[in-house]
Amino acid sequence: MSESKQLFERRKRRVRYKIAKVSTEKLRLSVYRSKCHMYAQIIDDKARQTLATASTLDKELKGTLKATSNIAAAAEVGKLVAQRAVKAGVKQVVFDRGGYLYHGRVKALADAARNAGLSF
């Protein structure tokens, strides 16, 4: 197994362990950051159901964003997922940064979600 694959597997195992400890009672705001896009979703782990999603690929955001891989785009995704979550009746979540450092696009998404009505 290549070194990068081993690092990915270690990060994945570490993140899953922490999430399993924290998110047993609360809903989870999960973030995925790729090179070109940002994805966020509200997950109910007990019911194994996704309640709200948003990404830079959404029809609502696709035409308005200049670029899909910058901080402004991440903030728009955070705002959109929070609006959809509040509409679904979700106010309190646990933030799952997925092993990514809390800065840049991940932080922008979290701050925008907080400003739009989610608390974590």
C-alpha positions as CSV (number, residue, x, y, z in Angstrom):
1,M,0.0,0.0,0.0
2,S,1.4,3.4,-0.9
3,E,2.3,5.9,1.8
4,S,-0.4,8.4,0.8
5,K,-3.0,5.6,0.9
6,Q,-1.8,4.6,4.4
7,L,-2.0,8.2,5.6
8,F,-5.6,8.5,4.2
9,E,-6.6,5.2,6.0
10,R,-5.1,6.4,9.3
11,R,-6.9,9.7,9.1
12,K,-10.2,8.0,8.2
13,R,-9.9,5.6,11.1
14,R,-9.0,8.4,13.5
15,V,-11.9,10.6,12.4
16,R,-14.5,7.8,12.5
17,Y,-13.5,7.0,16.1
18,K,-14.0,10.6,17.2
19,I,-17.3,10.9,15.4
20,A,-18.6,7.7,16.9
21,K,-17.9,9.0,20.4
22,V,-19.5,12.4,19.9
23,S,-22.4,12.1,17.5
24,T,-24.5,9.4,19.1
25,E,-27.3,11.8,20.2
26,K,-26.9,14.8,18.0
27,L,-27.1,15.3,14.2
28,R,-23.8,15.8,12.4
29,L,-22.8,18.5,9.9
30,S,-20.3,16.6,7.7
31,V,-17.9,18.5,5.4
32,Y,-16.0,17.1,2.4
33,R,-13.5,19.3,0.7
34,S,-12.1,18.3,-2.7
35,K,-9.7,20.1,-4.9
36,C,-12.4,21.8,-6.9
37,H,-15.6,21.6,-4.8
38,M,-17.1,21.8,-1.3
39,Y,-19.8,19.5,0.0
40,A,-21.8,19.6,3.3
41,Q,-24.6,17.5,4.6
42,I,-26.6,17.1,7.8
43,I,-26.7,13.4,8.8
44,D,-28.8,11.6,11.4
45,D,-26.6,8.7,12.4
46,K,-29.3,6.9,14.4
47,A,-31.8,6.8,11.5
48,R,-29.0,6.6,8.9
49,Q,-30.6,9.4,7.0
50,T,-29.3,12.6,5.3
51,L,-31.6,15.5,6.2
52,A,-30.0,18.4,4.2
53,T,-27.2,18.8,1.7
54,A,-25.5,21.5,-0.2
55,S,-22.5,21.7,-2.5
56,T,-20.9,24.0,-5.0
57,L,-22.5,21.8,-7.7
58,D,-26.1,22.8,-6.6
59,K,-28.2,24.5,-9.3
60,E,-28.8,27.4,-6.9
61,L,-25.1,28.1,-6.5
62,K,-23.6,27.1,-9.8
63,G,-24.5,30.2,-11.7
64,T,-23.7,32.7,-9.0
65,L,-20.2,31.5,-8.0
66,K,-17.1,32.8,-9.9
67,A,-15.0,29.9,-8.6
68,T,-16.0,26.7,-6.8
69,S,-12.8,26.1,-4.8
70,N,-12.4,29.3,-2.8
71,I,-13.4,30.6,0.6
72,A,-16.4,32.6,-0.8
73,A,-17.8,29.5,-2.4
74,A,-17.4,27.5,0.9
75,A,-19.2,30.3,2.7
76,E,-22.1,30.1,0.3
77,V,-22.3,26.3,0.8
78,G,-22.4,26.8,4.5
79,K,-25.2,29.3,4.3
80,L,-27.2,27.1,2.0
81,V,-26.9,24.0,4.1
82,A,-27.8,25.9,7.2
83,Q,-30.9,27.3,5.5
84,R,-32.0,23.9,4.4
85,A,-31.3,22.4,7.8
86,V,-33.4,25.1,9.6
87,K,-36.2,24.5,7.1
88,A,-36.0,20.8,8.0
89,G,-36.2,21.7,11.7
90,V,-32.6,21.2,12.7
91,K,-30.9,23.8,15.0
92,Q,-28.2,21.9,16.9
93,V,-25.5,19.8,15.2
94,V,-22.0,18.5,15.8
95,F,-19.5,19.8,13.3
96,D,-17.6,17.0,11.6
97,R,-14.6,18.5,9.7
98,G,-13.7,15.1,8.4
99,G,-10.0,15.3,9.5
100,Y,-9.4,18.6,7.7
101,L,-7.7,21.4,9.6
102,Y,-10.1,24.1,10.8
103,H,-9.0,26.9,8.6
104,G,-9.6,28.3,5.1
105,R,-12.6,26.8,3.3
106,V,-13.6,24.6,6.2
107,K,-13.7,27.5,8.7
108,A,-15.5,29.7,6.2
109,L,-18.2,27.0,5.8
110,A,-18.6,26.6,9.5
111,D,-18.8,30.3,10.2
112,A,-21.4,30.8,7.5
113,A,-23.5,28.0,8.8
114,R,-23.4,29.5,12.3
115,N,-24.4,32.9,11.0
116,A,-27.3,31.3,9.1
117,G,-28.9,29.7,12.2
118,L,-27.1,26.5,13.1
119,S,-25.4,26.1,16.5
120,F,-22.4,23.9,17.2
